[in-house]
Amino acid sequence: MKKALALLILACIFKASAKDKFVINIWDDVPAMKHERVICEVTIPDNFNGSSVVICPGGSYHHLGIVTEGRSTAKCFNEKGTASFVLWYRVAKNNWHYPAMMQDIQRMIQLIRENSSIWKTDSKRVAAIGFSAGGHLVCWAGENGNRINLLEPLGIKTEVSLRPDFSIPVYPVVTMDADIGHEWSRKSLLNSDYNKQSELREALCLEKNVPDDMVPTYLVACEDDPVVIYENSVRLSKALEEKNADFVFKTYPWGGHGFGMTNGKFMKTFRWNKDLFSWLEERGFFSPLTE
């Protein structure tokens, strides 16, 4: 990270009292991105254990559900001692399409790993959770972080892994195929001429691109989802199973879409975050911070 951004981060950290909260522009000091401002809301809790989570709210790749799916999720992870990074990735509402969103998540993962000495994060405990279109984004990162580097064209050189250690897609957009694909997300991601982009559509179908070394994945979906057809997650689950991936497909009979981690009826009934946290704990994600 460049000196100016590093100093900004350090200043924010030392100003904080009970918790460290600050906002960064992830493209600060990247010449090719000098006109762009993509922010990330960072919270490092006072019971910090070294783990980090990048949070990608949903919104059909058009807008972002920052409160319901972003900040509420950050609060839940903070209570477990995890540093949260709510990423305001670029979306179609502001005329951004592929590969902008993918560049944003790769950049955020890069920053967490390269600045572990500043944030005191464990570079081997970086999770990514996303909802709806954000679920597609974090799963794409899990599939492609070690295969596709979208930062190089921007003049960024790095030796760290650009994929998360854990991927958590929640009621995710999965396929770009017309039969069950989420039309709005597909259009937002690929722009208006998406029907002509067959090769890119195939590359962005999560169920068709699971690698042999897929990161541990926790998939969540409800059978009555009225927005993203449930079969999206079923297809992804089958693809993960075929690759013998370390994954869980947590499915619920009802709950719909967009529940995030808010304390609503769905959360009170199923407490799905507790099941997720148990899964992460089994894999050492919440282990105490070691020097």
BAKOLNU-654061 format. One line per 10 residues: number of its first residue (from 1); their letters; for each residue z, y, x of C-alpha. Coordinates in Angstrom, 3 decimals. Layout:
BEGIN
NUM	A	Z/Y/X | ...
This chain:
BEGIN
1	MKKALALLIL	0.000/0.000/0.000 | -0.752/3.490/1.221 | 2.063/5.710/2.458 | 2.044/8.113/-0.512 | 2.508/5.389/-3.112 | 5.121/3.618/-1.015 | 7.151/6.839/-0.775 | 6.848/7.369/-4.536 | 8.185/3.892/-5.199 | 11.070/4.283/-2.779
11	ACIFKASAKD	12.011/7.649/-4.280 | 12.083/6.187/-7.772 | 14.172/3.234/-6.666 | 16.864/5.339/-5.017 | 17.067/7.743/-7.977 | 17.850/4.960/-10.423 | 21.395/4.021/-11.356 | 22.009/1.016/-13.642 | 18.380/-0.056/-13.614 | 15.353/0.931/-11.576
21	KFVINIWDDV	12.608/2.195/-13.869 | 9.461/3.921/-12.722 | 5.736/4.205/-13.356 | 2.996/3.733/-10.790 | -0.748/4.285/-10.767 | -2.043/0.978/-9.444 | -5.215/2.560/-8.048 | -3.483/5.348/-6.176 | -5.039/5.910/-2.721 | -8.015/3.604/-3.382
31	PAMKHERVIC	-11.002/5.883/-2.617 | -13.411/3.987/-4.877 | -10.991/4.471/-7.794 | -9.828/8.035/-7.121 | -10.860/9.181/-10.613 | -9.061/6.328/-12.401 | -5.439/6.180/-13.496 | -4.165/2.803/-14.593 | -0.417/2.852/-14.986 | 2.183/0.132/-14.819
41	EVTIPDNFNG	5.710/0.487/-16.175 | 8.099/-1.158/-13.723 | 11.682/-2.169/-14.435 | 13.848/-3.850/-11.822 | 17.100/-4.959/-13.505 | 20.499/-4.648/-11.902 | 20.891/-8.454/-12.009 | 17.540/-8.878/-10.231 | 16.920/-12.414/-8.930 | 13.630/-11.785/-7.112
51	SSVVICPGGS	11.266/-13.070/-9.811 | 8.505/-10.858/-11.233 | 6.384/-10.920/-14.364 | 3.169/-9.028/-15.057 | 2.967/-8.322/-18.789 | -0.441/-7.875/-20.438 | -0.193/-6.760/-24.087 | -2.893/-7.717/-26.552 | -5.274/-5.550/-28.517 | -8.661/-7.311/-28.584
61	YHHLGIVTEG	-9.519/-5.832/-25.179 | -9.917/-2.612/-27.175 | -6.386/-1.155/-27.199 | -2.902/-2.219/-26.094 | 0.176/-3.286/-28.057 | 2.571/-1.740/-25.555 | 5.729/-1.706/-27.698 | 5.643/-5.045/-29.548 | 4.131/-7.155/-26.787 | 4.785/-5.067/-23.691
71	RSTAKCFNEK	8.179/-3.411/-23.641 | 9.896/-5.981/-25.851 | 8.772/-8.709/-23.451 | 9.932/-6.665/-20.474 | 13.392/-6.357/-22.027 | 13.688/-10.120/-22.553 | 12.676/-10.899/-18.975 | 14.909/-8.136/-17.591 | 17.881/-9.784/-19.274 | 17.089/-12.917/-17.264
81	GTASFVLWYR	17.043/-10.937/-14.010 | 13.260/-10.672/-13.697 | 11.445/-7.508/-12.629 | 8.880/-6.556/-15.263 | 5.500/-4.900/-14.755 | 3.943/-3.778/-18.064 | 0.290/-3.271/-17.189 | -1.763/-0.694/-19.081 | -5.015/-2.401/-18.111 | -8.318/-0.751/-18.944
91	VAKNNWHYPA	-9.815/-1.406/-22.384 | -12.947/-0.780/-24.432 | -11.321/2.062/-26.377 | -11.754/4.075/-23.192 | -15.222/2.650/-22.538 | -14.125/-0.052/-20.103 | -15.495/-3.584/-20.144 | -15.653/-6.547/-17.757 | -14.733/-6.620/-14.882 | -12.325/-3.646/-15.216
101	MMQDIQRMIQ	-9.505/-5.614/-16.879 | -9.743/-8.428/-14.366 | -9.664/-5.988/-11.481 | -6.509/-4.418/-12.905 | -4.530/-7.644/-13.077 | -5.685/-8.750/-9.645 | -4.653/-5.385/-8.235 | -1.218/-5.616/-9.850 | -0.601/-9.097/-8.434 | -1.766/-7.875/-5.034
111	LIRENSSIWK	0.665/-4.939/-5.115 | 3.637/-7.111/-6.067 | 2.975/-9.547/-3.249 | 2.105/-7.015/-0.574 | 5.128/-4.847/-1.376 | 7.727/-7.568/-1.714 | 9.794/-5.949/1.043 | 9.951/-2.672/-0.936 | 10.617/-4.143/-4.374 | 12.639/-7.051/-2.910
121	TDSKRVAAIG	10.473/-9.466/-4.898 | 9.803/-13.101/-4.075 | 6.063/-13.321/-3.443 | 6.094/-16.962/-4.601 | 7.633/-16.229/-8.004 | 5.100/-14.016/-9.743 | 4.401/-14.918/-13.368 | 1.896/-13.365/-15.766 | 2.379/-13.366/-19.537 | -0.232/-12.072/-21.944
131	FSAGGHLVCW	-0.726/-11.887/-25.674 | -3.997/-12.410/-27.574 | -6.665/-10.763/-25.376 | -3.918/-10.298/-22.783 | -3.409/-14.055/-22.990 | -7.043/-14.514/-22.066 | -6.547/-12.141/-19.146 | -3.530/-13.898/-17.621 | -5.102/-17.320/-18.061 | -8.319/-16.065/-16.442
141	AGENGNRINL	-6.178/-14.870/-13.511 | -4.568/-18.300/-13.282 | -7.944/-19.995/-13.238 | -9.819/-17.635/-10.948 | -7.373/-15.759/-8.730 | -8.189/-17.935/-5.725 | -11.897/-18.270/-6.513 | -13.066/-14.801/-7.532 | -12.039/-11.628/-5.728 | -12.973/-8.545/-7.760
151	LEPLGIKTEV	-11.156/-6.179/-5.412 | -13.536/-6.587/-2.476 | -16.340/-4.551/-4.125 | -13.815/-1.690/-4.330 | -13.240/-1.772/-0.587 | -9.848/-3.476/-0.838 | -9.041/-6.138/1.728 | -6.099/-8.439/1.233 | -4.945/-11.853/2.375 | -2.510/-12.501/-0.479
161	SLRPDFSIPV	-3.283/-14.714/-3.449 | -4.623/-12.830/-6.453 | -3.477/-15.370/-8.997 | -0.042/-15.657/-10.571 | 2.270/-18.556/-9.808 | 2.737/-19.128/-13.555 | 0.423/-18.252/-16.442 | 1.792/-17.748/-19.961 | -0.938/-17.168/-22.582 | 0.525/-16.473/-26.034
171	YPVVTMDADI	-1.746/-16.873/-29.097 | -4.602/-16.277/-26.634 | -8.243/-15.533/-27.034 | -9.777/-18.514/-25.230 | -13.458/-19.025/-25.868 | -16.433/-16.690/-25.886 | -18.399/-19.160/-28.028 | -19.516/-17.914/-31.424 | -18.083/-20.743/-33.530 | -14.399/-19.906/-33.135
181	GHEWSRKSLL	-14.433/-17.001/-30.674 | -12.655/-13.757/-31.533 | -15.566/-11.408/-32.156 | -13.829/-8.109/-31.459 | -12.367/-9.292/-28.150 | -15.690/-10.724/-27.064 | -17.532/-7.519/-27.900 | -14.910/-5.367/-26.180 | -14.941/-7.483/-23.048 | -18.685/-7.940/-22.721
191	NSDYNKQSEL	-19.944/-4.754/-24.399 | -22.505/-4.531/-27.196 | -25.154/-6.696/-25.535 | -22.846/-9.700/-25.112 | -25.298/-12.055/-26.834 | -27.649/-11.583/-23.888 | -25.014/-12.379/-21.277 | -24.949/-16.157/-21.566 | -23.949/-16.848/-17.960 | -21.044/-14.400/-18.039
201	REALCLEKNV	-19.950/-15.653/-21.458 | -19.713/-19.177/-20.061 | -17.744/-17.962/-17.039 | -15.239/-16.240/-19.332 | -14.647/-19.273/-21.569 | -11.223/-20.403/-20.419 | -11.625/-23.927/-21.741 | -14.734/-24.462/-19.605 | -13.371/-23.204/-16.305 | -9.984/-24.809/-15.700
211	PDDMVPTYLV	-9.819/-25.622/-11.955 | -8.319/-28.757/-10.445 | -5.468/-26.669/-9.025 | -4.619/-24.697/-12.154 | -1.285/-22.899/-11.965 | 1.557/-24.112/-14.215 | 0.742/-22.861/-17.700 | 2.835/-22.326/-20.827 | 0.578/-22.001/-23.872 | 1.895/-20.740/-27.229
221	ACEDDPVVIY	0.092/-20.639/-30.594 | 0.730/-20.892/-34.336 | -1.312/-23.083/-36.639 | -1.589/-20.331/-39.263 | -2.886/-17.642/-36.870 | -5.165/-15.435/-39.034 | -6.603/-13.438/-36.127 | -7.444/-15.803/-33.268 | -8.373/-19.222/-34.655 | -5.808/-21.850/-33.637
231	ENSVRLSKAL	-8.559/-24.096/-32.307 | -8.858/-21.685/-29.373 | -5.549/-22.925/-28.008 | -6.299/-26.536/-28.924 | -9.451/-26.439/-26.787 | -7.596/-24.885/-23.889 | -4.848/-27.493/-24.169 | -7.404/-30.310/-24.036 | -9.065/-28.765/-20.986 | -5.710/-28.429/-19.203
241	EEKNADFVFK	-4.881/-32.026/-20.040 | -8.206/-33.248/-18.672 | -7.396/-31.557/-15.366 | -3.896/-33.070/-15.288 | -2.465/-29.561/-15.088 | 1.239/-28.795/-15.238 | 1.317/-27.269/-18.699 | 3.062/-27.096/-22.039 | 1.354/-26.440/-25.352 | 4.079/-25.058/-27.583
251	TYPWGGHGFG	2.756/-24.966/-31.126 | 4.433/-23.754/-34.312 | 3.511/-24.383/-37.974 | 3.743/-20.711/-38.894 | 4.225/-17.346/-37.264 | 0.743/-15.915/-37.398 | -0.293/-13.485/-34.691 | 1.224/-10.491/-32.939 | 4.917/-11.431/-33.008 | 5.385/-10.761/-29.296
261	MTNGKFMKTF	9.035/-10.957/-28.278 | 10.410/-8.716/-31.007 | 13.500/-9.871/-32.887 | 11.702/-10.670/-36.137 | 11.743/-13.658/-38.463 | 9.613/-15.791/-36.161 | 11.853/-15.141/-33.146 | 15.038/-15.753/-35.143 | 13.649/-19.037/-36.508 | 12.070/-20.583/-33.435
271	RWNKDLFSWL	13.528/-18.581/-30.511 | 10.372/-19.391/-28.614 | 11.368/-17.278/-25.634 | 14.331/-19.569/-24.955 | 12.034/-22.576/-24.718 | 9.787/-20.620/-22.369 | 12.713/-19.538/-20.213 | 13.976/-23.129/-20.002 | 10.543/-24.219/-18.781 | 10.497/-21.470/-16.148
281	EERGFFSPLT	14.070/-22.259/-15.101 | 13.152/-25.909/-14.537 | 10.520/-24.682/-12.064 | 12.931/-22.465/-10.163 | 11.608/-19.169/-11.483 | 15.039/-17.690/-12.188 | 16.691/-18.950/-9.002 | 19.013/-16.471/-7.240 | 17.407/-14.097/-4.793 | 17.582/-15.298/-1.188
291	E	17.114/-13.153/1.881
